[in-house]
Amino acid sequence: MPIELPPADGQCTTLKCSLTSVITRFGTRSGISSVSLMCWILAAGLFSLAAVLIIGNAGKTQAPPDPGLTTEVAMLLMFGVGA
């Protein structure tokens, strides 16, 4: 995974890196479970991750006009890499 530069306001970004690895593991476990059980588990895992990301962004109403979607797209991508 690429190394992120620290943001200008000095906040720590290690949570994003840890969360990305957890999401990759979640994708791997969903992929393994879907092989032995049913294929819908992988789709349900992707849907639940997308729902969490959407709900998380819904609370950012006081954010700048264009907060960007880089982190969210990277999390969905890492779920797919894990699967």
N, C-alpha and C positions, 0 to 999 in steps of 0.2 A: 504494500500500500504506500502511496506517496506520503511524504511528510508535509504536514500543514505548517504554514508560517503562522506565528502568533498574531492574533488580531491587534489592531491599533490601540484598543482600549485596555489591553493587558490581561484579558480573561484567559484562563487555562482552557486548552482545547483537548486535553487528554480524555475527557468524557466522550467526545465524538469518536475517537479512535477505539476506545473500549466498547462503545455501543455498536460500532461497525463490526467488530469481531464477534460480538454476541449475536448480531443479526445474521452473520455468515454461518455461524454454528446452527442457528435456528433453521436456516435454509437447508443445511446439510441434513439435520435431523428430520426435517419435513420430507426431503427427497428420499432418504432411506426408508422412512415409514411408509411413504407412498408406494414404494416397490413391493414391500411385504404385505401391506394392507390394501389400500385402495388409492387410486390416483387423485381423488378429490381432496386428500389431506394437503397436498402441495398447493392446490388452488386456494384452499381455506387459509393456509399459512400466509400466502401472498396477499389475500384479501384482508386478513387481520392486520398485517403490517401496514398496508395502505390505509386502512381505517385509523390506525393509531397515528400515522403521520398526518392525515387530514385533520383529525381532532386536535393534534398538537399545534398545527398551524392556525386553526380557527381561533385560538386564544391570543394570537398576536395581532390584535386589532390596533394597537398603539405603536406598532413597528414602523420603520421607514416605509415610504410608498412602494419600494421594490425590494423586498427582503431576499429574493433569490430562492432557487430551489436546488442548489448544488448538493447540499447535505442529504436532502430527501431522495433525490435521484440516485445518489451514491449508495444510500441504504437499500433501495430497491434493487440496484445492480448487484450489490454484494449478496443479497438474498438469492438472486439468480445464480451467482457464481458458486455459492454454497450448495445449491440444489443441483 
